[in-house]
Amino acid sequence: MEVAEEWPEPIVRVQTLADAEAVPERYIKPPSERPNLNPGTALAPSETGSLPVIDLAGLSGGAAERRATMLAVSDACRDWGFFQVVNHGVSPELMEGMREVWTAFFRLPMAEKQAYANSPKTFEGYGSRLGVKKGAILDWGDYFFLQLSPHSIRNYDKWPVLPASLSRAMTESYGEELEKLCGVIKKVLSATLGLDEEFLHRAFGEAGACLRVNYYPKCPQPDLTLGLSPHSDPGGMTVLLTDHHVKGLQVRKGDDWITVEPVPGALIVNIGDQIQVLTNATYKSVEHRVVVNAATERLSMAFFFNPNDDLPIQPAAELVTPEAPPLYKRLTFKEYKLFMRMLGPRGKSHVDFVKPT
């Protein structure tokens, strides 16, 4: 599959549509995919349980406390595919600073943001659609995408220099702190699978990391569209810094969509498709989506921590038995993510591609 060089149609920034009286047809989802069609289709956490909140300080405690914390992470990965973490080691001041400076970027005049317009070749820069299929129904959101690691693939020409408060050093520091957190979680997941702590480190190779800052403008008819369509993340794991004023993230739990209530100071972690493959579906990536708001904008930041592009990914031999045969075929992450880039968010259909034929 070849990488597209250009978008198939002219790009419209969703932010320019925020004050319209109605949602343009290109953003209207089919009736079966719209949010809040019936009472109960997007449930509050109290109605079917809430996303687990895990205090990672327990990993530094005594043996019993450490075991309890690791079990909580394992249970969350098996039951939800998502969890919130507190005492995660990422500076609260840095988290708040990132929210402020990236919000300021999206409030810049359009001409200044357009200087960083992206293409589907790398997705780096200022974007307004995921997937390059011509005529696709689009999501109600703009974003800014940056490659963070390895350092050799950074393209600083795509890193904004405005507003002045948006320093390169701040974004780099944020990425470094989140990479450390992902390193801790990798060890926990490896150990809770009954494997040595370095299993996922070896499986990932020289890991890659990237940041997508999501900007969801206010929407005149939020019941007709979505900020981000249902999908599971294609990579290894994701750490989300969410808006602490406006809710929007919903996680699928069985047949229900659970609205996530962010905990102050917490980060949200979710398992990606590559860990589902590596663990032979012991830990599963889970569909999630974003709803939009009629009254206000919303901003979140997704940090994606991924295996090396060229390293083949397949179920760990230690987790394959005659009773649990391999569920997925061998494939590099580079090959895998091309499908996401071509088709955009499509539920769990992408991971089905790597099932044996």
C-alpha positions in Angstrom: 0.0 0.0 0.0 1.5 3.3 -1.1 1.5 6.4 1.1 -0.6 9.2 -0.3 1.3 12.4 -1.0 -1.6 14.8 -0.9 -5.1 15.0 0.6 -7.8 13.9 -1.9 -9.9 17.0 -1.4 -9.4 20.6 -0.3 -9.0 20.8 3.5 -11.5 22.8 5.5 -10.5 23.7 9.0 -13.3 22.7 11.4 -12.6 25.7 13.5 -13.9 27.9 10.7 -17.2 26.1 10.9 -17.8 26.5 14.6 -20.2 29.5 14.3 -22.3 28.0 11.5 -26.0 27.4 12.1 -25.8 23.8 11.0 -23.2 21.0 10.6 -22.2 20.6 6.9 -23.2 17.3 5.4 -19.6 16.0 5.2 -19.6 15.8 9.0 -23.0 14.2 9.6 -22.7 10.6 10.8 -25.2 7.9 9.7 -28.0 7.6 12.2 -26.5 4.4 13.7 -23.2 6.1 14.5 -24.5 9.3 16.1 -24.0 9.9 19.8 -26.9 9.9 22.3 -29.5 8.5 19.9 -31.4 6.9 22.8 -31.3 7.3 26.5 -28.5 5.1 27.8 -26.4 5.0 24.7 -23.7 7.2 26.3 -23.9 6.3 30.0 -22.4 8.2 32.9 -19.7 6.3 34.8 -21.9 5.7 37.8 -24.3 3.7 35.6 -22.0 0.9 34.6 -18.8 1.5 36.6 -16.1 4.0 36.1 -12.6 3.9 34.7 -10.2 2.5 37.2 -8.0 5.1 39.0 -4.6 3.7 40.0 -2.1 5.3 42.3 1.3 4.5 40.9 3.0 5.5 44.2 2.2 1.9 45.2 5.0 0.7 42.9 7.5 2.3 45.3 5.9 0.8 48.4 6.4 -2.5 50.2 6.0 -5.8 48.5 2.3 -6.1 49.2 1.5 -2.6 48.1 3.5 -3.1 44.9 1.7 -6.4 44.1 -1.7 -4.8 44.7 -0.8 -1.9 42.4 0.4 -4.2 39.6 -2.7 -6.4 40.0 -4.9 -3.2 39.6 -3.1 -2.4 36.4 -3.5 -5.9 35.1 -7.2 -6.0 36.0 -7.7 -2.7 34.3 -6.0 -3.9 31.1 -8.1 -7.0 31.0 -11.5 -5.5 31.9 -11.3 -2.0 30.4 -8.2 -1.5 28.3 -8.1 1.9 29.9 -7.2 3.3 33.3 -6.4 6.7 34.9 -3.1 7.1 36.9 -2.2 9.5 39.7 1.2 10.0 41.3 2.6 9.2 37.8 5.7 11.4 38.0 4.8 13.9 35.3 5.0 17.5 36.5 1.6 19.1 37.1 3.0 22.5 36.1 4.3 21.0 32.8 0.9 19.4 32.2 -0.9 22.7 32.8 1.6 24.6 30.8 1.1 22.3 27.8 -2.6 22.9 28.0 -2.2 26.6 28.0 0.3 27.0 25.2 -1.4 24.6 22.8 -4.8 26.2 23.4 -3.1 29.5 22.5 -1.8 28.0 19.3 -5.3 27.0 18.1 -6.5 30.6 18.9 -3.9 32.1 16.5 -5.1 33.7 13.3 -5.7 31.1 10.6 -2.9 32.3 8.3 -0.4 31.6 11.0 -1.6 28.1 11.7 -1.8 27.4 7.9 2.0 27.7 7.7 2.2 24.3 9.4 -0.4 22.5 7.2 0.2 18.8 7.0 0.0 16.2 4.3 -0.9 12.4 4.6 2.7 11.5 3.8 3.8 12.0 7.4 0.7 13.7 9.1 3.1 16.1 10.8 1.8 19.5 11.4 -1.6 21.2 11.4 -4.3 18.8 10.3 -8.1 18.4 10.0 -8.7 14.8 8.9 -7.5 11.3 9.6 -7.6 9.0 6.6 -7.3 9.8 2.9 -10.3 8.0 1.5 -12.0 10.4 -0.9 -15.6 11.3 0.1 -15.3 10.0 3.6 -17.5 11.4 6.4 -15.2 13.6 8.4 -14.9 14.1 12.2 -15.5 17.5 13.9 -11.9 18.2 15.0 -8.6 19.8 14.1 -5.2 18.6 15.4 -1.5 19.2 15.5 0.8 16.1 15.1 4.5 15.9 16.0 7.1 13.2 15.9 9.0 13.1 19.1 11.3 10.1 19.1 13.6 8.8 18.0 15.2 12.2 17.8 16.5 11.4 14.3 12.9 11.6 12.8 12.0 15.0 14.3 11.2 17.7 11.7 11.6 20.9 13.5 10.3 22.8 10.5 6.9 21.5 11.5 7.3 22.6 15.2 5.4 25.9 15.7 7.3 28.9 17.0 4.1 30.9 17.7 2.8 31.8 20.2 6.0 32.8 21.9 5.1 30.8 25.0 5.0 27.6 23.0 8.6 26.7 23.4 10.2 23.7 21.8 11.8 22.8 25.2 8.4 22.5 26.9 7.1 20.0 24.4 10.3 18.1 24.5 10.3 17.9 28.3 6.7 16.8 28.3 7.5 14.0 25.8 10.5 12.9 27.9 8.5 12.6 31.1 5.8 10.6 29.3 8.4 8.2 27.8 9.6 7.5 31.4 6.0 6.8 32.5 5.5 4.4 29.5 8.7 2.7 30.5 7.4 2.0 33.9 4.1 0.7 32.6 5.8 -1.5 30.1 7.6 -3.2 33.0 4.4 -3.6 34.9 2.6 -5.1 32.0 5.4 -7.5 31.2 5.6 -8.8 34.8 1.8 -9.2 35.1 1.9 -11.4 32.0 4.2 -13.8 33.9 7.2 -12.7 31.8 10.4 -10.9 32.7 10.1 -7.1 33.1 12.1 -6.4 29.9 9.8 -8.4 27.6 7.9 -5.4 26.1 11.1 -3.3 26.0 12.6 -5.9 23.7 9.5 -6.4 21.7 9.2 -2.6 21.1 12.9 -2.3 20.1 13.9 1.4 19.7 10.5 2.7 20.5 8.9 5.7 18.7 6.8 8.4 20.3 4.6 11.1 18.8 2.1 13.7 20.1 -1.3 14.6 18.7 -2.9 17.7 20.1 -6.6 17.4 19.5 -8.7 20.5 19.2 -12.5 20.1 19.1 -14.3 23.4 18.3 -17.8 24.0 19.5 -20.4 22.5 17.3 -23.9 23.8 16.3 -25.4 20.2 16.2 -23.3 17.9 18.4 -25.9 15.2 18.2 -25.2 14.7 14.5 -21.4 14.3 14.5 -18.4 13.1 16.5 -15.1 14.8 17.3 -13.4 11.5 16.7 -15.0 8.3 15.4 -14.9 5.0 17.3 -11.5 3.4 17.0 -8.8 1.5 18.9 -5.3 3.0 18.9 -3.0 1.3 16.4 0.2 1.6 18.4 1.6 0.3 21.6 0.0 2.5 24.3 -1.4 5.9 24.6 -1.2 8.5 27.4 -3.9 11.1 27.3 -3.9 14.5 28.9 -7.5 15.5 28.7 -9.4 18.7 29.1 -10.0 19.3 32.8 -13.1 21.5 32.2 -15.0 19.8 29.3 -15.8 16.1 29.1 -15.8 14.4 25.7 -14.0 11.0 25.8 -16.2 7.9 25.8 -15.0 4.4 26.2 -16.9 1.3 24.9 -17.8 -1.1 27.7 -19.7 -4.0 26.2 -22.6 -2.4 24.3 -22.4 0.9 26.2 -20.4 4.1 25.8 -19.1 5.3 29.1 -18.3 9.0 29.5 -15.0 9.4 31.2 -14.9 11.6 34.3 -11.3 13.0 34.4 -9.6 12.9 37.8 -7.8 16.2 38.6 -4.0 15.7 38.0 -4.5 12.3 36.4 -3.4 10.9 33.0 -5.4 8.4 31.1 -3.6 5.3 29.8 -5.0 2.9 27.2 -3.7 -0.2 25.5 -3.1 -0.1 21.8 -3.5 -2.8 19.1 0.2 -3.7 19.1 0.1 -4.8 22.8 -3.1 -6.7 22.0 -1.1 -8.6 19.3 2.0 -9.1 21.5 -0.1 -10.4 24.4 -2.2 -12.6 22.1 -5.3 -10.7 23.3 -4.6 -11.1 27.0 -4.6 -7.3 27.1 -7.0 -5.8 24.6 -7.2 -2.4 22.9 -10.7 -1.0 23.3 -12.8 1.3 21.1 -13.2 4.9 22.2 -14.6 8.0 20.6 -15.0 11.7 21.3 -18.2 13.7 21.5 -18.3 17.4 20.9 -19.9 20.3 22.7 -22.4 23.0 21.6 -21.1 25.7 23.9 -17.3 25.5 24.1 -14.1 24.2 22.6 -12.2 21.3 24.0 -8.5 20.3 23.9 -6.7 17.1 24.7 -3.2 15.7 24.0 -2.6 12.1 23.0 0.9 10.8 23.5 1.5 7.6 21.4 4.2 5.2 22.5 4.9 2.7 19.7 7.1 -0.2 18.7 9.9 0.4 16.2 8.4 0.8 12.7 10.4 -2.0 11.1 10.3 -4.6 13.9 7.9 -7.5 13.3 5.2 -7.8 15.9 3.5 -11.1 16.7 2.2 -12.9 19.7 4.8 -13.7 22.3 5.9 -17.4 22.1 5.5 -17.7 25.9 1.8 -16.8 25.6 1.0 -19.3 22.8 -0.1 -22.8 23.7 -2.1 -25.6 22.0 -5.1 -24.2 24.0 -4.3 -20.6 23.1 -2.9 -20.6 19.5 -1.6 -17.4 17.9 -4.5 -15.1 17.1 -2.5 -12.7 14.8 0.1 -13.0 12.0 3.5 -11.4 12.0 3.5 -7.8 10.7 5.6 -4.6 11.2 4.0 -1.6 12.9 4.9 0.4 9.7 2.7 -2.0 7.6 -0.1 -1.9 10.2 -0.5 1.8 10.6 -0.8 2.4 6.8 -4.3 1.0 7.0 -5.3 3.5 9.7 -3.8 6.3 7.6 -5.6 5.2 4.5 -9.1 4.5 6.0 -9.1 6.6 9.2 -10.8 5.5 12.4 -12.8 2.3 11.8 -13.6 0.7 15.1 -11.6 -2.5 15.7 -11.5 -3.4 12.0 -7.8 -2.7 11.7 -6.7 -5.3 14.2 -8.8 -7.8 12.3 -6.4 -7.4 9.4 -3.6 -9.2 11.3 -5.7 -12.2 12.1 -4.5 -15.4 10.4 -6.3 -16.2 7.1 
